[in-house]
């Protein structure tokens, strides 16, 4: 959409970062706005609400000293668009799309609307290809699949961002297809964004990545715009260039806080805990742009980082995210205190598409292997709670064995520090742990799976 600019003398009202312009003609959601006031530098804005009587404009810059009656507002006739193309790989941009790396603004192979709709469900095909992250607790127990949206539920002080950096640097496709990473910082501090960039510069991942950085001091509206600019680039690389694209968004909680801030400025009736009632729908417009489509070899996989307020998984943000996405990776504060990295709690973690990506893509007995690990680990966790009351000597023999297994599982399987494990390494660690238990404790692995295991060891 590109129309004729319309200029209006004076705004009807101002409330915080919002301007209300009365009797606008043909205003469009997402339309760029230029705001001018006597003796002040021009400001940028964007239309975020339209009615027959008025248009509401979110102002990007500070509105202190802006007098609505003496303000000239120009609706430019153009909506927010992103320059997209392979030439953007290796570049760093602000949340508004402006370059931050000292290089010229990209021309791009095309320009795409930032506020694009989610993928049409009719065009989707079922995700089925395994992505190796190098993290055993994910690859083995909560497998990531191309086209999936799998959030990481973190908390204050937990290394969610560090885990995402590891996955971005170590993730591999199984067939060696072209692979790209889009990283979107939403409301992160300067220290966090610099740490992430330095991690990339020290690895090979920088050349195949694009960064969109919205930091804490940047305008609120950029928190809503940055993910959409990033997804426009991701959709071009995936569905027009046939690449496998991983999108990391950190932090989704900051995005939701921006929604709440704008809702309060617009005096909307709040929903749960003050968040807008349409937050579920808004989040879906981002998360549902992941997937694989018919007729394209490419895919978009999303890995949002979400900081749970007060570690509360029932908070509206993780609660609604869980309804939209296909599972979650949950970080444990207890494991983190014990120095285990990554501190992934595999029991509440879940990958709903795991069954589609394992088996032929990993190992024939992967599902039974993971089910057995879950079963013994869950028994050991329960035994740990019981032992705190009655003492370990008061446990039955099977529970004592499960308790010992749980300690080894956390130290040897979940804990891997800076090491990267292939899926073969992950499976081997798990089999070795299971072989330390008597067969009568292992009810989920059939004899033919043990026979295949013995055959592989003999061949090795």
C-alpha positions in Angstrom: 0.0 0.0 0.0 1.4 3.4 -1.0 -1.1 6.3 -1.1 -1.2 10.1 -1.2 0.1 11.8 2.0 -2.6 13.6 4.0 -1.6 16.5 6.3 -3.7 17.6 9.3 -3.2 20.8 11.3 -3.5 19.9 15.0 -4.2 16.7 16.9 -7.3 16.3 18.9 -5.6 14.9 22.1 -2.4 13.5 23.5 -2.0 10.8 26.1 1.5 9.6 26.9 3.0 8.3 23.7 -0.3 8.5 21.8 -1.8 11.2 19.6 -5.4 11.2 18.5 -6.1 12.7 15.1 -9.7 13.5 14.3 -11.5 13.2 11.0 -8.8 11.3 9.2 -9.4 10.0 5.7 -8.4 6.5 4.6 -6.1 5.9 7.5 -4.7 2.4 7.6 -3.4 0.3 10.5 0.4 0.4 10.5 0.6 3.5 8.3 3.7 5.6 8.9 3.1 9.1 10.3 5.3 12.3 10.4 4.8 14.6 13.3 6.0 18.2 13.3 5.9 20.9 16.0 7.3 24.4 16.0 10.9 24.6 17.2 11.2 20.8 17.6 12.8 18.0 15.5 10.3 16.0 13.5 9.0 12.8 15.1 8.0 9.5 13.7 4.8 7.6 14.4 2.6 4.8 13.3 -1.2 4.3 13.2 -2.2 1.7 15.7 -6.0 2.2 15.8 -8.6 3.5 13.3 -12.2 4.4 13.6 -14.7 6.5 11.6 -14.0 9.5 14.0 -10.3 9.4 14.5 -6.9 7.6 14.1 -4.6 6.8 17.1 -0.9 7.3 16.4 1.9 5.8 18.5 4.8 8.3 18.6 8.2 6.8 18.5 10.1 9.6 20.2 9.6 11.4 23.5 6.4 13.4 23.5 7.4 15.8 26.3 6.7 19.4 25.2 4.5 18.3 22.3 1.4 20.5 22.2 -1.4 18.7 20.3 -3.1 21.9 19.0 0.1 23.2 17.4 1.2 19.9 15.9 1.1 19.1 12.2 0.4 15.4 11.5 1.1 13.8 8.1 -0.2 10.4 7.2 2.4 9.3 4.6 0.3 6.8 2.8 2.9 4.0 3.3 2.8 1.2 5.8 5.7 -0.3 7.7 7.8 -2.4 5.3 11.0 -4.4 5.7 13.8 -4.7 3.2 14.4 -8.4 2.8 17.1 -10.4 1.0 20.1 -12.6 1.5 22.3 -9.4 1.6 21.0 -8.8 5.1 22.8 -11.8 6.5 25.5 -10.7 8.8 23.9 -7.3 9.4 22.7 -5.7 12.7 19.5 -3.4 12.7 17.5 -1.5 15.2 14.0 -2.6 16.0 12.7 0.0 13.5 14.9 -1.5 10.7 17.6 1.2 10.8 21.2 -0.1 10.5 23.2 -0.3 13.7 26.5 -1.7 12.2 27.7 1.5 10.4 26.8 0.2 7.0 24.3 1.8 4.6 20.7 0.8 4.7 20.1 -2.3 2.6 18.4 -2.1 -0.7 17.2 -5.7 -0.4 15.8 -8.1 -3.0 12.3 -7.0 -2.1 10.2 -5.1 0.4 7.6 -6.9 2.5 4.8 -5.6 4.8 5.8 -6.0 8.4 2.3 -6.5 9.7 1.7 -9.6 7.6 -0.9 -12.2 8.5 0.0 -15.6 10.0 0.4 -18.6 7.6 -2.7 -19.9 6.1 -3.4 -23.3 7.7 -4.5 -24.7 4.3 -1.0 -24.1 3.0 0.8 -25.8 5.8 2.3 -29.2 5.7 3.1 -31.3 8.8 6.6 -30.7 10.3 8.7 -33.8 10.3 12.4 -33.1 10.1 14.7 -33.2 13.2 16.9 -30.2 14.1 20.0 -31.1 16.2 20.5 -28.4 18.8 23.5 -30.0 20.5 21.6 -30.0 23.8 20.9 -33.5 25.1 17.9 -32.5 27.2 16.3 -31.1 24.0 17.5 -33.4 21.3 16.9 -36.6 23.4 13.9 -35.7 25.5 12.1 -32.7 23.9 13.1 -32.9 20.3 12.9 -29.7 18.2 11.4 -30.1 14.7 11.6 -27.9 11.6 8.6 -25.5 11.5 7.9 -25.8 15.3 7.5 -23.0 17.8 9.1 -24.2 21.0 9.5 -21.5 23.7 12.0 -21.5 26.5 10.4 -20.7 29.8 13.1 -19.0 31.9 13.1 -16.7 34.9 14.9 -13.8 36.4 18.6 -14.7 36.7 18.3 -18.0 34.8 20.4 -18.5 31.7 17.6 -18.5 29.1 19.5 -16.1 26.8 22.7 -18.1 27.2 20.9 -21.3 26.3 19.4 -19.6 23.2 22.9 -18.4 22.2 24.2 -22.0 22.5 21.4 -23.3 20.3 21.9 -20.6 17.7 25.6 -21.3 17.5 25.3 -25.1 17.5 22.1 -25.9 15.7 22.4 -28.1 12.6 20.1 -29.4 9.9 20.4 -33.1 9.3 20.8 -32.9 5.5 23.2 -29.9 5.3 20.6 -27.5 3.7 21.2 -23.7 3.8 20.6 -22.5 7.3 20.0 -18.9 8.7 19.3 -17.4 12.1 17.2 -14.3 12.9 17.7 -12.9 16.4 15.2 -10.4 17.7 16.0 -8.6 21.0 12.9 -7.1 22.5 13.5 -4.7 25.4 16.9 -6.2 26.3 19.6 -4.2 28.1 22.7 -3.0 26.3 24.8 -5.5 28.3 22.6 -8.4 27.2 22.6 -7.5 23.5 26.4 -6.9 23.5 27.0 -10.3 25.2 24.9 -12.0 22.6 26.6 -10.2 19.7 30.1 -11.1 21.1 29.1 -14.7 21.3 28.1 -14.7 17.6 31.3 -12.8 16.6 33.3 -15.6 18.2 31.5 -18.3 16.2 30.7 -19.0 12.5 27.1 -18.1 13.1 27.4 -14.4 12.5 27.7 -14.7 8.7 24.4 -16.6 8.5 22.5 -14.4 11.0 20.4 -11.2 11.0 20.0 -9.2 14.2 17.1 -6.8 15.1 17.9 -5.1 18.4 15.3 -3.2 20.5 16.9 -2.2 23.7 15.4 -0.9 27.0 15.7 2.8 26.0 14.1 2.4 22.6 10.5 3.4 21.8 7.8 1.0 23.0 6.2 0.7 19.6 9.5 -0.8 18.4 8.9 -3.7 20.7 5.9 -4.6 18.6 7.5 -3.8 15.3 10.9 -5.6 15.6 9.5 -9.2 15.7 7.4 -8.4 12.6 10.3 -7.0 10.6 12.4 -10.1 11.6 9.6 -12.4 10.5 9.2 -10.7 7.1 12.9 -11.4 6.5 12.5 -15.0 7.8 9.6 -15.6 5.5 11.5 -14.4 2.5 14.5 -16.6 3.2 12.4 -19.6 4.0 9.6 -19.5 1.5 11.2 -17.7 -1.5 14.9 -18.8 -1.1 14.3 -22.3 0.3 16.4 -21.8 3.5 15.9 -23.4 6.9 15.4 -20.4 9.3 15.6 -20.3 13.1 14.0 -17.3 14.7 15.0 -16.5 18.3 12.9 -13.8 20.1 14.1 -12.6 23.5 12.2 -11.6 25.6 8.5 -12.3 24.8 7.6 -11.0 28.2 8.9 -7.6 27.3 6.7 -7.7 24.2 3.7 -8.4 26.3 4.6 -5.6 28.7 4.6 -3.2 25.7 1.1 -4.4 24.8 0.0 -3.7 28.4 1.6 -0.2 28.4 -0.1 0.7 25.1 -3.4 -0.7 26.3 -3.2 1.5 29.4 -2.4 4.6 27.4 -5.4 3.9 25.2 -7.6 3.4 28.3 -8.6 0.0 27.2 -10.5 -2.3 29.6 -7.8 -4.7 31.0 -8.0 -8.4 31.1 -6.1 -10.9 33.4 -3.5 -9.0 35.6 -3.9 -5.9 33.5 -2.9 -7.3 30.2 -5.1 -6.6 27.1 -7.9 -9.1 26.4 -6.5 -9.5 22.9 -3.0 -10.5 24.0 -3.6 -14.2 22.9 -4.6 -13.1 19.4 -1.7 -10.7 19.2 0.8 -13.3 20.2 -0.7 -15.7 17.7 0.0 -13.3 14.9 3.7 -13.7 15.7 4.0 -17.4 16.7 1.7 -18.7 13.9 4.2 -17.3 11.3 6.4 -20.4 12.0 5.9 -23.5 10.0 6.5 -25.3 6.7 4.4 -24.8 3.6 3.5 -26.9 0.6 5.6 -26.2 -2.4 8.6 -24.8 -0.5 11.7 -26.6 0.8 12.3 -23.9 3.4 10.9 -23.6 7.0 10.6 -21.2 9.9 11.3 -22.5 13.4 10.7 -20.2 16.3 12.5 -20.4 19.7 11.0 -17.6 21.9 12.6 -16.8 25.2 10.0 -16.0 27.9 10.8 -14.8 31.4 8.1 -16.1 33.7 7.2 -13.4 36.3 7.9 -14.8 39.8 8.7 -18.1 38.1 4.9 -18.6 37.8 4.1 -20.9 34.9 0.4 -20.1 35.3 1.0 -16.4 34.7 -1.0 -15.1 31.7 2.1 -14.7 29.4 3.4 -18.3 29.7 -0.1 -19.7 30.0 -1.3 -18.1 26.7 2.0 -18.9 25.0 1.6 -22.6 25.9 -1.8 -22.7 24.2 -0.3 -21.3 20.9 3.0 -23.1 20.7 3.9 -26.8 20.5 5.4 -27.3 23.9 7.9 -25.6 26.1 11.4 -26.0 27.5 11.3 -25.1 31.2 14.4 -24.0 33.1 14.9 -25.0 36.7 16.2 -22.7 39.4 17.2 -25.6 41.6 19.4 -27.1 38.8 20.9 -23.7 38.1 21.8 -23.2 41.8 23.7 -26.5 41.7 25.7 -25.3 38.7 24.1 -27.6 36.1 24.0 -26.1 32.6 21.7 -26.1 30.8 19.4 -26.2 33.8 16.5 -27.8 31.8 13.8 -29.5 33.9 12.7 -32.3 31.6 9.6 -33.3 33.5 7.5 -30.1 32.8 9.2 -29.6 29.5 7.4 -30.9 26.4 7.7 -31.0 22.6 4.4 -31.9 21.1 6.0 -32.5 17.7 8.7 -34.8 19.0 7.1 -37.9 17.6 7.2 -36.4 14.1 10.9 -35.8 14.2 12.4 -38.9 15.8 12.7 -42.5 14.7 13.8 -42.4 11.1 15.5 -39.0 11.7 17.3 -40.1 14.9 17.1 -43.8 16.0 14.4 -46.5 15.8 14.1 -46.9 19.6 14.3 -43.2 20.4 10.8 -42.9 21.7 11.0 -46.0 24.0 14.5 -44.9 25.2 13.2 -41.4 26.1 10.0 -42.8 27.8 12.2 -45.1 30.0 14.5 -42.2 31.0 11.4 -40.1 31.9 9.9 -42.9 33.9 13.0 -43.6 36.0 13.8 -40.0 36.5 10.3 -39.2 37.6 10.4 -42.1 40.1 13.7 -40.8 41.4 12.4 -37.3 41.8 9.5 -38.6 43.9 11.9 -40.7 45.9 14.0 -37.6 46.6 11.0 -35.9 48.1 10.2 -39.0 50.2 13.8 -39.4 51.3 13.7 -35.9 52.7 11.0 -37.0 55.1 11.8 -40.7 56.0 15.5 -40.8 55.0 17.1 -42.8 52.1 17.3 -45.9 54.3 13.5 -45.9 54.5 13.0 -46.2 50.8 12.4 -49.6 49.0 15.3 -50.9 46.9 13.8 -49.8 43.6 13.3 -46.2 44.8 16.9 -46.1 46.1 18.1 -47.2 42.7 15.9 -44.6 41.0 17.2 -41.9 43.4 20.8 -42.8 42.5 19.9 -42.8 38.8 18.4 -39.3 39.2 21.6 -37.9 40.6 23.6 -39.4 37.7 21.1 -38.3 35.1 21.3 -34.7 36.2 25.1 -34.7 36.5 25.9 -36.7 33.3 23.0 -36.3 30.9 21.5 -32.8 31.6 24.8 -31.3 32.6 27.0 -30.8 29.6 28.6 -27.4 30.2 30.1 -25.9 27.0 30.3 -29.3 25.2 28.2 -29.9 22.1 26.7 -33.3 21.7 25.5 -35.0 18.5 22.3 -37.0 18.7 24.5 -40.1 18.7 26.4 -38.8 21.7 23.1 -38.0 23.5 21.6 -41.5 22.9 24.9 -43.2 24.0 24.9 -41.3 27.4 21.3 -42.3 28.0 21.8 -45.9 27.1 24.8 -46.1 29.4 22.8 -44.7 32.3 20.0 -47.2 31.7 22.4 -50.1 31.6 23.4 -49.3 35.1 19.9 -50.4 36.3 18.6 -54.0 36.5 16.2 -55.1 33.7 13.3 -55.5 36.1 13.4 -51.7 36.7 13.1 -51.0 32.9 9.6 -51.8 31.8 9.3 -49.6 28.7 12.1 -50.9 26.5 11.3 -54.2 24.8 13.8 -57.1 24.3 14.2 -56.4 20.6 15.5 -52.9 21.5 18.1 -54.3 23.8 19.1 -56.8 21.1 19.6 -53.9 18.6 21.6 -52.1 21.3 23.8 -55.2 21.8 24.2 -55.5 18.0 25.3 -51.9 17.6 27.8 -52.3 20.5 29.2 -55.5 18.9 29.5 -53.8 15.5 31.3 -50.9 17.1 
